Amino acid sequence: MKPELQSWLTEKRHELHQVPEVSGEERGTAASISNLLQACGPDAVLTGIGGHGVAAIYDSGRPGPTIGIRCELDGLPIQEISSARYASQYPGKGHLCGHDGHMAMVLGVAFVLGDNRPTMGRVVLIFQPAEETGQGAIAYRADPKFSDISPDYMFSLHNLPGLELGAVELCSGPANCASRGMRVVLAGKTSHAAAPKDGLSPAGALAELMPALAALGQGGVLDADYALTTVTHARLGEATFGVAPGIAEIWVTLRTVSDTRMTSLIRDAEQIVTANAQAHGLGVKITYDDVFEACTNSDDAVQIVSEACRLRDVPCKLVPTPQRFSEDFGQFGKDAKTAMFWLGAGRDHPQLHNPDYDFPDALIPIGTDIFLAAIEQTLMA
């Protein structure tokens, strides 16, 4: 990558970093991306896809496959701790997962394609909203505009703290775990704190459920039977001394390698909750949020990424197990051959979603070049 392009992309990354918008609220980010893409010579820029999603299309005008390159628009509702001159200007919000860096990489692809168009087929650069909630890819695919994109291959990356800076890992088959947030509400009846026997407190039920649900999935080896249940939040009654509680709430994250195992884990968790509520005479309501299906890589797409790394002299290792964290990129595997790969952010780099996390700018040219090499393999005669 030419130094002037790397400098420009770094500057744009810093600008995006200062104005993070959380899932579903990426209007300003999408507008900035659309404006930047217009200067990169695409044949078309589509906006408002699945919310605030954007797509830039580079069409050779000749038959061939459509290659999709995807990145994310959204930040996180976390207060950033940073002394950087480009730190977040929005209190309580930050680009603490690196999506600003992912956008910069795909902008780099757009800039290069403006002068070096594919000689067959099409490239579609996808800027997707709401990845952090698991809703963005679902909405993007459901949008009628997506039928005009219809990719044959889709590629995406995520930076990965703990992995050597600039190194790549990827795997065939399961790439990211399925997960979902289970919200349980137990309903009893309040009473005066001086007469708790005249109410129906869910305190005992909550105390039993927390360890029971935590024990349901202990993690361990990332194989087909892997299951992890994590209690993330619990609430009992109201913050008062005068009222015996009548309601309780518990949030649990369920995590598995496969969607099939997730189905059985949900069944088991719901049975425990239902039996507990009945034993205590309580009403119960179960709902789900942040639903992520498993992300599975295609062997063909993995081979393309592996060869792209070889062509660009990027260290690349095929690994046998997926990442524990979830990714809604798996939704695109319903339409295309997909590959999600991980680009090392440094062995001692702050973890994703940490308040002091910041995307390493040194990764921008590496990620851009891998994407370009993947495109060159398939669309450049």
N, C-alpha and C positions, 0 to 999 in steps of 0.2 A: 504494500500500500504506500502511495506517495505521502511524504511527510505532511504536505499541505492538506490532503484529504483527512489524514488522521487527526490533525490539529482541529479541523473544522468539525469533525464528528465528536471529538472530545468536548469542544465548546458547546455543541448542541446537547450532548448528554448532560452537561452541567446545567444548562438552561432548563431542561426537562426535570432535573433533580430538584430544582428550587420550587417547582409548582406541582407537587404530587397531588393526584386526585384518586380517591378510593373507588372501589368497584361500583360501577353504575353511574358515576359522576364525572366521567372522563371527557366532558365536552370540550374544555379548553385544550387538553392534551391532544385530542383528536383533531381539533382545528389547527393547532401548531404543526402536527404531522402532515396534514393535508396540504398546508401551505408549503412546507419543505419539499414534499413529493412533487408538487407542480413544477419545481425548478429542476427536477431530475429527469424530465423528459418521458414520462410514461404515456402510453396510448390512452389510458383512462384512469381516473381516480374515483372510486366509489366510496360514498360516505354513509353514515347512519346504518351500518349493517349490524343487526342484533343489538341495537342500542347506539353506542358511539363508535362502532367498528369502522375501520378504513381498509381499503384494498387498492393497490396500485398494480395495473396490468401492463405488462410488456409483451406484445404480440408480434411474432415474426411474420405472420401472414401466411405461414406454411404449415402443413399438417405436422403433428407431433404431439407428444404428451404435454400436459400442463403441470408445472412444478410450483407448489406453494411453499413459501417460506413464512413462518409465523412467529410473531413476537407479541408481547402483552403491553397494554396501555396503563394498567392500574398500579397505584401505590397501596400503602397500608395505613390503617388507623393507629399508628404508633408514633409517639413523640421521638424525633431524631435527637441523638446526642452527637454533636459534631462541631468542630471548629473550622470546618472548610468554608471558604468564602462563598461557595455555592450551596450551602446548607438549606434545607427546606424553609420556605417562608411561611408555610401554613402550619400553625400550631396543631399538634396532635396527629400530623400526617407526615409520611415519609416514604421515599423510594428505598425501602430497606430490604428489598428482595432482588434488586438489580434489573427491574424491568426497564428502567431508563437506559441502562447499558445495552439491553437486548434491542431496544428501539434504535439506538445509535448504530448497531451492527447492521440492521436491516435497511436503515437509511443509507449506509455505506454500499450495500448491494444495489439499491436504487440508483445511487450516483454513478456507479460503474456501468450498470446496464443502460443508462442513458446514452453512453458512447459506445457500448459493446453489446448490442441487442442480441437476443437468441437468434440462431439461424433456422430454427424449426420450433414448432410448438409455442408455448407461452410460459411466462413466469408471472406469478401473482404473489405480491408481497402483502401479507395479512397482518394487520395491526388489530389485535383482538382485545375487547374490553373484558372486565370482570372475571379474570382468571382466578383471583384469590377466593372467590365465593363458589367456584365451580359452575357458575351460570353462564359465563361468557361464551364458551365454545358451543354450548347447547343453543343459545340464542342466535349466534352467528350462523350456524348450520341451518337453523329453522327459517332464517330470513330468505325471502324469494330471490334476493340479489345473489345469494350463494350459489343458486342453480346456474347462474351465468359464469361462475368461477370453475366449479366442478373439477378439482385437481385430481390428477392421477397419482402423484407423489406429494407428500407433505413432510417438511423438515422443520425442526425446532430445536433449540438448546436451552439449557439452564446453567448458569454459573454455579459452581459447587465449592464452597469453602471446605477445607480439609483435603482437597485434591491439589496436587502440585500445580502452581500457576502455569496456565497455558496448555496443560495436558488434557487429553480427552478420554473419557470412558463411555462405553455404550454396550448394550446387550441386545441379543435377539430375544424375542418373546416378551414376557412381562418386563416393563421398564419403570413404572411407578405404581404404587399401591392404590387400590380403591380405598376410599374413606367416606365417612358421613358423620354428621353431628346428630346424635339422638337426644331429643329434649323430652323429658318426662315430667309431667305435672301431676302431683298427688293432691286430691281435694278431700278435706275433712270438714270440720266445723269449728269456728272460733268460739271462745268463751272468755269470761273474765279470768284473769290470772289467779284470782283467789278461789276460783271454782273450776279448775281444769277438767274435772270429771264430767261437767255438763257440756263439754265440747267433744270434738274428735280430732286429736292431734296426729299429724303424720310424722312426728319426730321419730318414733320407733321404726316406722317403715323406711324412712330416709336413712337412718343409721344402719339398717340391714342391707339396703340396696347398694350403698356406696362400695363396701368391700365385695359384695356378691357380683356386681357388674365388673369391677376391676379384676376380679379373679377369672372372669369368663374368657379373657384373652390375655395371655401372658407374654406374647411376642415370641422371641426365640429365632429359630432358623427361618429364613425367608423362602419357605417352600410352599407347596400347594395348600398345606394345612395352617399356614401362618395366620394368626389372629392376635390383635392387640386392642384392648379396650382401655381408654384413658379417661378417668373422671376429671373434667376440666372446670366444673362450676357446680355449686350447690347453694340453695337458699331455703330457709325455714321461716315461715311467718313474716311478720313485719318488725321493723326496728323499734320495738316498744317493750316496756316492762309490764304493761297493764293488760295485755291480751295474750291468752294461750293460743298457739298457732293453729290455723285451719288449712294452710296450704304449704306445700313444699315443692321444690323444683330441683332437678338434677340433670346436668348436661354430661354426656359421655361421647367421646369420639371413638368410632369403630373403624378398624383398619385391617385390611386383608390384601393378599397378593392378587387374588382373582375375584371376579364378580360372583362366581358360583359360591365361593367360600363366604363372601359377604352376605349372600342370601341366607345361608344357614346360620351365620352369626346374628343377623337381625332376628331370625326366628327364635333363637335361643335367648337373646336379650329380652325380647318382648314377652316370652313365656315367664322369665324370672320376674319381670316387672308386674305382669298381670297377676301372677300367683301371690306376689307380695301385697299388692293392693287389695286383693280379695281377702287375704288373711287378716288384714287390718280394717276391713270394712270401708275402704276409701274409694273414691272415684279416681279414675286415671285417664290421662290423655297423652298420647305419644305422637310427636311430630319429628320431622327430619329437616335439617338445613345443611348447607355446604356439602352437597352430594357430588362426589367425584367417582366416576367409574374407573376401573383399572386402565392403565395406559400400556398398550402392547405394541412393540416394534415389529415391523415386517422384515424378514430376512433380506429381501431385495433392497429395501431402503437402507438397512444397516450396512450392506455391502457398498452402497454408493457413498455413505458417510465415511466408512473406513478407507475407501480409495481416495476420497477427497483429502483426508488427513495425510495419507501417504504422499499425495501430489504436492501438498503444502508443507511437508516436513514437520507435521505436528505429531507429537507422541500420542499414540492411540492404543488403548487397551480394551479388549473385549472382556466383559465381566459376566459372571453367571447369574447374578442376582439383581433384582430391581432396587430402586431407591425406596425408602420407607415413606417419604413425603409424596403427596398426591399432585396430579396435574390434569387439568381438563383437556389437554391436547389429545388425549385418547379418544375423544369424541370424533376427531377428524379421521381416525382409523376406520370409521364406518363407511367412509367414502373413498379413501385413498390408501396407498401403501405409505406407512408413516415410520419416521425414526426420530425419537427424542434422544439427544446426547447431552453429556455433561462436560462442561468446560471448567477446568480447575481455577479457583479464585485464590489459591494459596493455602498451604498446609495450616498456617496459623492465623488465617483471616477470620474476622468475626463471623459468626454464624448468620445465615439468612434469618430475617425478622428480629435480629438483635438491634437495639437502639443505636449502636455505634457502627453498624454495617455500612459499607459504601462500596459500590461496584468498582473493581480495578480497571482503570482506563486502558491498561496494557492489553486487555482482552479484546478490545474493539477490533483491531486489525485481524486478529486471529480468527474470531468468529465470523467476520465478514468474508475472509478468504476461504474458510471451509464451505460456507454457503455458496460462494461463487464457483468453487471447484466442483461442488455437487451439481450445479447448473451446467457447467461446461461439459461434464461427462455425458449428459443426457440431451442437451439442446444445442450444443455447438458442434457443427459439422466440421 
